[in-house]
Amino acid sequence: MLLFGELQRKFLSDTSEKTLVNYLQSKGIKVVSCFKYADKYDRFSLMRVCISHSGEKKIFDPKLWPDGVVVRPWTFKSQQAEHSDGNMQ
């Protein structure tokens, strides 16, 4: 089973996926994938992290993260297609 989460870290827009993956692995969390999203104002590092289910308790432990890090479950957007006029199908 996989867990998807979103991490936001204010004022560290240069944090890389590799840095985060290495950190989580050093804490015993198996990372399946990590994808960095662009912050249009270049203020945050926004990442979607997929981990094994066994790391769920660890990744949501506030003691794992420095101040300023927000961790929350990933919310998938609706799969509905949008017409060119902006109306949903």
DONU-404205 format. One line per field, with one value per residue: residue number from 1; residue in three letters; x, y, z of N, C-alpha, C, O in turn. Coordinates in Angstrom, 2 decimals, padded with zeros to 5 digits. Layout:
<nodes>
mike: (NUM; ...)
fidren: (ala; ...)
n_x: (X; ...)
n_y: (Y; ...)
n_z: (Z; ...)
ca_x: (X; ...)
ca_y: (Y; ...)
ca_z: (Z; ...)
c_x: (X; ...)
c_y: (Y; ...)
c_z: (Z; ...)
o_x: (X; ...)
o_y: (Y; ...)
o_z: (Z; ...)
</nodes>
This chain:
<nodes>
mike: (1; 2; 3; 4; 5; 6; 7; 8; 9; 10; 11; 12; 13; 14; 15; 16; 17; 18; 19; 20; 21; 22; 23; 24; 25; 26; 27; 28; 29; 30; 31; 32; 33; 34; 35; 36; 37; 38; 39; 40; 41; 42; 43; 44; 45; 46; 47; 48; 49; 50; 51; 52; 53; 54; 55; 56; 57; 58; 59; 60; 61; 62; 63; 64; 65; 66; 67; 68; 69; 70; 71; 72; 73; 74; 75; 76; 77; 78; 79; 80; 81; 82; 83; 84; 85; 86; 87; 88; 89)
fidren: (met; leu; leu; phe; gly; glu; leu; gln; arg; lys; phe; leu; ser; asp; thr; ser; glu; lys; thr; leu; val; asn; tyr; leu; gln; ser; lys; gly; ile; lys; val; val; ser; cys; phe; lys; tyr; ala; asp; lys; tyr; asp; arg; phe; ser; leu; met; arg; val; cys; ile; ser; his; ser; gly; glu; lys; lys; ile; phe; asp; pro; lys; leu; trp; pro; asp; gly; val; val; val; arg; pro; trp; thr; phe; lys; ser; gln; gln; ala; glu; his; ser; asp; gly; asn; met; gln)
n_x: (000.85; 000.44; 001.24; 000.34; 001.59; 001.77; 004.26; 005.24; 007.55; 008.39; 010.28; 012.44; 013.03; 014.92; 015.23; 015.83; 014.44; 016.06; 017.40; 015.29; 014.38; 016.68; 016.82; 014.38; 014.78; 016.96; 015.69; 014.36; 012.19; 010.64; 010.83; 008.88; 008.36; 009.10; 008.10; 008.70; 006.94; 006.41; 006.53; 004.89; 005.79; 008.23; 008.72; 008.38; 009.14; 007.40; 006.27; 005.24; 005.06; 005.46; 005.16; 005.95; 003.36; 004.10; 005.58; 003.85; 003.03; 005.44; 006.01; 004.07; 004.72; 005.35; 007.81; 009.67; 010.14; 011.63; 010.91; 008.35; 007.68; 005.05; 003.02; 000.77; -001.99; -002.17; -004.36; -006.25; -007.17; -010.33; -011.13; -012.61; -013.11; -012.54; -014.40; -013.53; -014.83; -014.82; -016.72; -017.67; -017.56)
n_y: (-001.18; 002.29; 005.59; 008.86; 012.11; 015.63; 018.02; 021.07; 023.59; 026.48; 029.21; 027.74; 027.22; 025.96; 023.34; 020.03; 017.12; 014.89; 015.51; 015.46; 012.79; 011.35; 012.22; 011.20; 008.44; 008.06; 008.14; 005.82; 005.53; 004.26; 005.47; 005.70; 007.35; 010.77; 013.96; 017.18; 020.22; 023.25; 026.39; 029.23; 031.68; 031.14; 030.63; 028.44; 024.94; 022.57; 019.36; 016.18; 013.17; 009.74; 007.03; 003.89; 002.11; 001.41; 003.52; 005.48; 006.43; 007.52; 009.59; 011.50; 012.40; 015.15; 015.64; 014.73; 016.67; 019.85; 023.19; 024.97; 023.20; 021.69; 018.92; 016.94; 014.80; 013.78; 015.19; 014.09; 015.49; 015.85; 013.65; 014.55; 015.77; 018.95; 021.15; 023.28; 025.68; 025.96; 024.63; 021.77; 018.34)
n_z: (000.00; -000.67; 000.35; -000.23; -000.02; 000.69; 000.90; 002.27; 002.43; 003.77; 002.48; 001.54; -001.27; -002.77; -002.02; -002.88; -004.59; -004.22; -001.85; 000.00; -000.29; 000.52; 003.19; 004.27; 003.85; 005.54; 007.92; 007.99; 006.29; 003.51; 000.35; -002.47; -004.64; -005.53; -006.24; -007.34; -007.28; -009.05; -007.51; -008.16; -007.25; -006.26; -003.52; -001.90; -001.33; -002.83; -002.65; -003.82; -002.26; -002.37; -000.34; 001.29; 002.96; 005.52; 006.52; 007.29; 009.91; 010.80; 008.92; 009.40; 011.88; 013.83; 015.01; 013.26; 011.41; 010.58; 011.87; 010.16; 008.17; 006.45; 006.43; 004.73; 003.81; 000.39; -001.95; -004.54; -007.65; -009.37; -012.06; -014.17; -017.43; -019.03; -021.06; -023.86; -023.44; -020.77; -019.29; -017.41; -018.44)
ca_x: (000.00; 001.21; 000.68; 000.75; 001.52; 002.29; 005.10; 005.54; 008.57; 008.52; 011.56; 013.50; 012.63; 015.99; 015.27; 015.65; 013.82; 017.09; 017.64; 014.16; 014.40; 017.79; 016.43; 013.36; 015.40; 017.81; 014.76; 013.73; 010.96; 010.87; 010.23; 008.60; 008.59; 009.07; 007.97; 008.67; 006.07; 006.87; 005.80; 005.01; 006.49; 009.52; 008.81; 008.26; 009.38; 006.18; 006.59; 004.35; 005.90; 004.78; 005.96; 005.30; 002.38; 004.76; 006.16; 002.80; 003.11; 006.67; 006.02; 003.18; 005.22; 005.91; 009.20; 010.52; 010.31; 012.02; 009.86; 007.99; 007.29; 003.66; 002.82; -000.65; -002.32; -002.34; -005.74; -006.28; -008.19; -011.31; -010.68; -013.53; -012.50; -013.12; -014.58; -012.79; -015.55; -014.67; -017.76; -017.29; -018.33)
ca_y: (000.00; 003.50; 006.81; 010.05; 013.27; 016.88; 018.71; 022.45; 024.14; 027.90; 029.89; 026.86; 026.81; 025.21; 021.97; 019.12; 015.83; 013.99; 015.86; 014.96; 011.32; 010.91; 012.48; 010.23; 007.11; 008.02; 007.97; 004.51; 005.61; 003.84; 006.40; 005.10; 008.43; 012.13; 014.88; 018.58; 021.11; 024.63; 027.44; 030.33; 032.81; 030.63; 030.82; 027.17; 023.67; 021.78; 018.03; 015.04; 012.04; 008.46; 006.17; 002.63; 002.28; 001.22; 004.78; 006.48; 007.07; 008.31; 010.79; 012.49; 012.77; 016.51; 015.65; 014.37; 017.82; 021.16; 024.21; 025.51; 022.15; 021.25; 017.61; 016.59; 013.80; 014.30; 015.16; 013.97; 016.28; 015.10; 013.23; 015.04; 016.60; 020.26; 021.63; 024.50; 026.85; 025.98; 023.82; 020.39; 017.33)
ca_z: (000.00; -000.78; 000.95; -000.94; 000.84; 000.15; 001.86; 001.94; 003.32; 003.46; 002.34; 001.07; -002.61; -003.42; -001.52; -004.01; -004.33; -003.72; -000.44; 000.79; -000.32; 001.39; 004.58; 004.68; 003.92; 006.74; 009.05; 007.88; 005.49; 002.12; -000.61; -003.78; -005.60; -005.00; -007.36; -006.91; -008.04; -009.11; -006.81; -009.12; -006.64; -005.81; -002.08; -001.19; -001.98; -002.78; -003.17; -003.60; -001.88; -002.26; 000.54; 001.66; 004.04; 006.81; 006.99; 007.50; 011.24; 010.89; 008.09; 010.00; 013.20; 013.75; 015.47; 012.12; 010.53; 011.13; 011.88; 008.87; 007.23; 006.53; 005.80; 004.72; 002.79; -000.96; -002.44; -005.99; -008.33; -010.14; -013.39; -015.18; -018.47; -019.15; -022.42; -024.16; -022.94; -019.31; -018.64; -017.16; -019.17)
c_x: (000.89; 000.48; 001.22; 000.62; 002.09; 003.09; 005.35; 006.56; 008.79; 009.97; 012.72; 013.15; 013.70; 016.12; 014.97; 014.94; 014.83; 017.37; 016.53; 014.16; 015.50; 017.44; 015.42; 013.93; 016.29; 016.98; 013.98; 012.42; 011.30; 010.10; 010.09; 008.83; 008.49; 009.07; 007.85; 007.80; 006.62; 005.94; 005.98; 005.71; 007.85; 009.76; 008.90; 008.87; 008.11; 006.49; 005.48; 005.25; 005.02; 005.68; 005.23; 004.41; 003.04; 005.37; 005.14; 002.88; 004.33; 006.56; 005.10; 003.59; 005.87; 007.37; 010.18; 010.94; 010.79; 010.82; 009.61; 007.57; 005.84; 003.55; 001.34; -000.90; -002.54; -003.81; -005.70; -007.43; -009.13; -010.77; -011.60; -012.81; -013.24; -013.22; -013.78; -013.49; -015.53; -015.72; -017.28; -018.15; -019.18)
c_y: (001.24; 004.65; 007.98; 011.22; 014.48; 017.55; 020.12; 022.95; 025.58; 028.33; 028.97; 026.32; 025.97; 023.78; 021.02; 017.84; 014.88; 014.25; 015.30; 013.44; 010.79; 011.09; 011.44; 008.83; 006.98; 007.83; 006.68; 004.50; 005.27; 004.77; 005.70; 006.13; 009.78; 013.06; 016.30; 019.39; 022.52; 025.52; 028.70; 031.56; 032.41; 030.88; 029.51; 026.04; 022.85; 020.42; 017.04; 013.84; 010.80; 007.54; 004.85; 002.90; 002.18; 002.51; 005.83; 007.18; 007.97; 009.64; 011.88; 012.90; 014.15; 016.58; 015.32; 015.60; 019.07; 022.11; 024.71; 024.49; 021.76; 019.94; 017.30; 015.54; 014.47; 014.15; 015.14; 014.80; 015.35; 014.79; 013.75; 015.95; 017.92; 020.63; 022.91; 025.74; 026.92; 025.17; 022.39; 019.47; 016.54)
c_z: (000.00; -000.12; 000.16; 000.01; 000.15; 001.26; 001.37; 002.94; 002.92; 003.42; 001.96; -000.31; -003.31; -002.89; -002.67; -003.59; -003.70; -002.23; 000.44; 000.84; 000.60; 002.86; 005.06; 004.79; 005.16; 008.01; 008.96; 007.10; 004.05; 001.19; -001.95; -004.87; -004.90; -006.20; -006.84; -007.86; -007.98; -008.29; -007.65; -008.56; -006.10; -004.32; -001.31; -002.00; -001.76; -003.40; -002.86; -003.37; -001.75; -001.44; 000.76; 002.87; 005.42; 007.37; 007.35; 008.85; 011.34; 010.14; 008.65; 011.41; 013.12; 014.19; 014.34; 011.33; 011.25; 011.13; 010.46; 007.84; 007.50; 005.78; 005.88; 003.66; 001.44; -001.35; -003.96; -006.55; -009.09; -011.52; -014.50; -016.16; -018.56; -020.63; -022.62; -023.65; -021.41; -018.58; -018.48; -017.99; -018.23)
o_x: (001.97; -000.75; 002.42; -000.35; 002.81; 002.65; 005.62; 006.42; 009.33; 010.79; 013.88; 013.00; 013.42; 017.04; 013.96; 014.85; 014.50; 017.54; 016.80; 013.94; 015.25; 017.74; 015.59; 013.61; 016.36; 017.50; 013.05; 011.63; 012.15; 008.87; 011.06; 009.42; 007.89; 009.94; 007.00; 007.90; 007.22; 004.72; 007.10; 006.17; 008.56; 010.85; 009.43; 009.08; 007.79; 006.92; 004.87; 006.10; 003.98; 006.83; 004.04; 004.66; 002.58; 005.64; 005.51; 002.81; 004.26; 006.96; 005.33; 002.89; 006.87; 008.09; 011.37; 011.97; 010.40; 009.82; 010.54; 007.14; 005.45; 003.95; 000.73; -000.12; -003.04; -004.42; -005.19; -008.52; -008.78; -010.02; -011.38; -012.00; -014.42; -012.26; -013.39; -012.84; -016.12; -015.63; -016.57; -019.33; -019.90)
o_y: (001.24; 004.67; 008.07; 011.32; 014.37; 017.63; 020.34; 022.76; 025.86; 027.88; 029.38; 025.12; 025.34; 023.06; 021.18; 017.51; 014.15; 013.31; 014.72; 012.86; 009.86; 010.23; 010.86; 008.10; 005.91; 007.42; 006.45; 003.57; 005.91; 004.83; 005.18; 005.83; 009.91; 012.97; 016.60; 019.26; 022.93; 025.42; 029.17; 032.41; 033.25; 031.28; 029.47; 026.16; 022.48; 020.35; 017.07; 013.53; 010.82; 007.31; 004.72; 003.79; 002.80; 002.59; 006.96; 008.41; 009.06; 010.68; 013.07; 013.67; 014.30; 017.50; 015.60; 015.59; 019.32; 021.85; 024.86; 024.85; 021.53; 019.85; 017.39; 015.41; 015.60; 013.11; 016.07; 014.81; 014.21; 015.59; 013.41; 016.80; 018.02; 020.46; 023.56; 026.77; 027.82; 025.03; 021.87; 019.75; 015.64)
o_z: (000.60; -000.06; -000.09; 000.75; -000.85; 002.40; 000.19; 004.15; 001.85; 004.22; 002.04; -000.50; -004.33; -003.29; -003.36; -002.40; -002.77; -001.46; 001.50; 001.91; 001.37; 003.68; 006.13; 005.73; 005.76; 009.04; 009.73; 007.24; 003.43; 001.23; -002.49; -005.91; -003.83; -007.08; -006.00; -009.08; -006.99; -008.38; -007.84; -009.32; -005.53; -003.91; -000.20; -003.20; -000.63; -004.54; -001.79; -004.20; -001.09; -001.81; 000.46; 003.68; 006.38; 008.57; 007.68; 008.91; 011.91; 010.66; 008.40; 012.06; 012.42; 013.79; 014.45; 010.65; 012.39; 010.46; 009.67; 006.74; 008.65; 004.61; 006.95; 002.71; 001.37; -001.10; -004.59; -005.99; -009.40; -012.09; -015.66; -015.77; -018.21; -021.38; -021.64; -023.45; -020.81; -017.36; -019.34; -018.23; -018.66)
</nodes>
